[in-house]
Amino acid sequence: MRLRFASDDELDEEKPFWQNRRWQLSAGFLAIAVCVGIVAAIGGRDVNSSAAATDRPVIGTLGPDGSRPQGCRTDDSVQQLPSEAPRDITWRPLNGADTPLSASAGPLKTTGPLLWCFAHTPMGAVMAAHTISRQMSGPDWPAVSDQQLVPGLGRDYFDAMRASMPETGPVQTSNELAGFLVLKYSPSTATIRVLVRQANVAYVSIDYIVDWNGVDWQLRPLNSGGLYSRVNPVVSLVGFVLWNEV
């Protein structure tokens, strides 16, 4: 197979704005330029009492015995890093792109626009990284951020910058999710490398971090407000678990 590198402009053209390299660069600048103003306006956000949380769906909390919310039960026995994709994967259009879902690794539950209840396993972390990030390009991103991003300054920056962007509807992309690699895993945090195939048959990768909060996996934003690491060209597919044979 012959792979070629895509230019920066080609990488940016077909991605939703929040996955756009230029947006992330401007996001980092904005975070520095208006740091004091943003922290004063939204710092210390209490989602239980703020108007922003009103009428938003809420993922369940742990039971008195430490069990997961009612109806959210997963088989968490497989703690080995995945060497192949689950056999129960189905694909669902989500905000302009086909996204993988697994009957075993998650998401198993839907509450309003929230897709949640991922297995507390490496594969569950993979599914969470794919699903949560994809929901951020749709109109329900405030509820997803509220419940499925790790709280902190990174989330506050993301919310402020995302809210400043006009809602134009989901952007249809010809990019395809091609595979993944679990770079790091522990029961509390995981780093997932996502392989993306461009329309011109070039491959790139981006890294997400997800944290376990006791109820489910959450996506951890960067301190700049971005959701993932920089886009990197991929020279070889060795090591990646592919969703489909290439």
C-alpha positions in Angstrom: 0.0 0.0 0.0 1.3 3.4 -0.9 0.6 6.2 1.6 1.1 9.8 1.1 1.2 12.8 3.4 -1.6 15.3 3.4 -0.9 19.0 3.5 -2.1 21.0 6.5 -4.7 22.7 4.4 -6.1 19.3 3.2 -6.2 18.1 6.8 -8.2 21.1 7.9 -10.7 21.4 5.0 -13.0 18.5 5.9 -12.9 18.5 9.7 -15.6 20.1 11.9 -14.3 23.4 13.2 -13.5 22.0 16.6 -11.1 19.5 15.0 -9.6 22.2 12.8 -5.9 22.9 13.4 -6.3 26.6 12.9 -9.1 26.7 15.4 -7.0 24.9 18.0 -4.2 27.3 17.4 -6.5 30.3 17.8 -8.1 28.6 20.8 -4.7 28.4 22.5 -4.1 32.1 21.8 -7.6 33.0 23.0 -7.0 31.1 26.2 -4.0 33.2 27.0 -5.4 36.5 25.8 -8.6 36.4 27.8 -7.6 34.1 30.6 -8.5 36.6 33.4 -11.9 37.5 31.8 -13.0 33.9 31.3 -12.0 32.7 34.7 -13.9 35.7 36.2 -17.0 34.9 34.2 -17.1 31.1 34.4 -14.5 30.0 36.8 -15.7 27.7 39.6 -18.8 26.7 37.6 -21.3 24.8 39.7 -23.3 22.8 37.2 -25.8 21.8 39.8 -26.9 25.4 40.5 -26.0 27.2 37.3 -28.6 28.2 34.7 -26.5 26.3 32.1 -27.5 23.0 33.7 -31.2 23.7 33.7 -33.3 21.1 31.8 -30.2 19.2 30.7 -30.1 15.4 30.9 -28.0 14.0 33.7 -26.1 10.7 33.7 -26.9 8.7 36.8 -24.8 8.6 39.9 -23.3 5.7 41.9 -25.6 3.7 44.1 -25.1 3.5 47.9 -23.2 0.2 47.4 -20.9 1.8 44.8 -22.7 0.2 41.9 -23.1 2.0 38.6 -26.4 3.7 37.7 -29.5 1.5 37.1 -29.4 -0.2 33.7 -25.7 0.4 33.2 -24.0 -2.9 33.6 -21.0 -3.9 31.6 -18.7 -6.9 31.6 -15.4 -5.4 32.8 -13.4 -8.6 33.0 -11.3 -8.1 29.8 -8.5 -5.8 30.9 -6.0 -6.8 28.2 -5.3 -4.2 25.5 -7.4 -5.0 22.4 -5.7 -6.7 19.5 -8.8 -6.7 17.3 -12.0 -4.7 17.0 -15.1 -6.2 18.9 -17.3 -8.4 16.7 -20.4 -6.6 17.8 -19.5 -3.2 16.3 -22.2 -1.3 14.4 -21.8 2.0 12.7 -24.2 4.9 13.2 -24.2 8.4 11.5 -23.4 10.9 14.2 -23.1 14.6 13.4 -22.0 14.1 9.9 -19.7 11.0 10.3 -20.1 7.3 10.8 -19.2 6.4 14.3 -18.6 2.9 15.8 -20.8 1.6 18.6 -20.4 -1.7 20.5 -23.1 -3.7 22.3 -20.5 -4.9 24.8 -18.0 -2.0 25.2 -20.5 0.8 24.8 -22.2 3.1 24.7 -25.0 1.0 26.2 -27.4 3.8 27.3 -29.0 6.9 25.8 -30.2 9.8 28.0 -31.5 12.6 25.8 -28.6 13.4 23.5 -26.0 11.6 25.7 -24.6 8.3 24.6 -22.9 6.8 27.7 -22.3 3.7 29.8 -19.0 2.4 28.5 -17.2 -0.7 29.8 -14.6 -0.1 32.4 -12.0 -1.7 30.1 -9.4 -0.6 27.5 -12.0 -1.2 24.8 -14.6 0.8 26.7 -12.1 3.7 26.8 -11.6 3.4 23.1 -15.3 3.7 22.4 -15.7 6.6 24.8 -13.0 8.6 23.0 -14.7 8.0 19.7 -18.2 8.7 20.8 -17.8 11.7 23.1 -15.5 13.6 20.8 -17.9 13.2 17.8 -20.8 14.6 19.8 -19.0 17.9 20.2 -19.7 18.9 16.6 -23.5 18.8 17.0 -26.0 21.2 18.6 -26.2 19.2 21.8 -22.5 19.8 22.7 -23.4 21.8 25.9 -25.1 18.8 27.5 -22.3 16.5 26.4 -19.7 18.9 27.8 -21.6 19.2 31.1 -21.7 15.5 31.7 -18.9 13.9 29.6 -15.9 16.2 29.7 -13.6 16.2 32.8 -14.4 19.3 34.8 -11.7 22.0 35.1 -10.1 24.9 33.3 -9.7 23.0 30.1 -13.4 22.4 29.9 -14.2 26.0 30.8 -12.0 27.2 28.0 -13.5 24.7 25.5 -17.0 25.8 26.5 -16.2 29.5 26.1 -14.6 29.1 22.7 -17.2 26.6 21.4 -20.0 28.9 22.4 -18.5 31.7 20.4 -18.8 29.7 17.2 -21.9 29.9 15.1 -24.1 26.8 14.8 -24.2 25.9 11.1 -25.3 22.3 11.6 -23.1 19.1 11.4 -20.4 19.2 8.8 -20.5 16.1 6.6 -17.0 14.7 6.3 -15.4 12.3 3.9 -12.8 11.3 6.4 -13.2 7.8 7.9 -12.3 6.3 11.2 -9.8 3.6 10.2 -8.5 2.2 13.5 -7.1 2.9 17.0 -4.3 2.2 19.3 -4.4 2.2 23.1 -1.2 4.0 24.0 -1.6 3.9 27.8 -4.2 2.3 30.1 -5.0 2.1 33.8 -8.4 1.7 35.5 -8.3 5.5 36.1 -7.1 6.9 32.8 -6.3 6.0 29.2 -4.7 7.6 26.2 -6.3 6.5 22.9 -4.7 7.1 19.5 -7.3 7.4 16.7 -6.4 6.6 13.1 -8.2 8.7 10.5 -8.2 8.0 6.7 -8.4 11.1 4.6 -10.3 11.1 1.3 -7.0 11.2 -0.5 -5.9 7.9 1.2 -3.5 9.6 3.5 -3.6 8.6 7.1 -3.3 10.8 10.2 -3.6 10.2 13.9 -4.8 12.2 16.9 -4.6 11.3 20.6 -7.4 11.6 23.2 -7.3 11.2 27.0 -10.2 9.7 28.9 -10.6 9.5 32.7 -12.8 7.2 34.8 -14.9 9.1 37.3 -16.5 6.1 39.0 -19.6 6.2 36.9 -18.2 6.3 33.3 -15.4 7.4 31.1 -15.1 11.2 30.5 -13.0 13.0 27.8 -10.3 15.2 29.3 -9.7 18.5 27.4 -6.2 19.9 27.1 -5.4 23.0 29.2 -5.7 25.0 26.0 -9.4 24.0 25.6 -8.6 21.6 22.7 -9.9 18.1 22.9 -7.0 16.2 21.4 -3.3 16.4 20.6 -1.9 17.8 17.3 -2.7 16.0 14.1 0.2 13.7 13.0 0.8 12.0 9.6 1.0 8.2 9.8 3.7 6.4 7.9 2.8 2.8 8.9 -0.3 1.2 10.1 1.6 -1.4 12.1 0.4 -1.5 15.7 -3.1 -0.1 14.9 -6.2 -2.1 15.4 -8.2 -1.6 12.2 -12.0 -1.3 12.1 -12.0 -3.0 8.7 -9.3 -4.7 6.7 -7.5 -2.1 4.5 
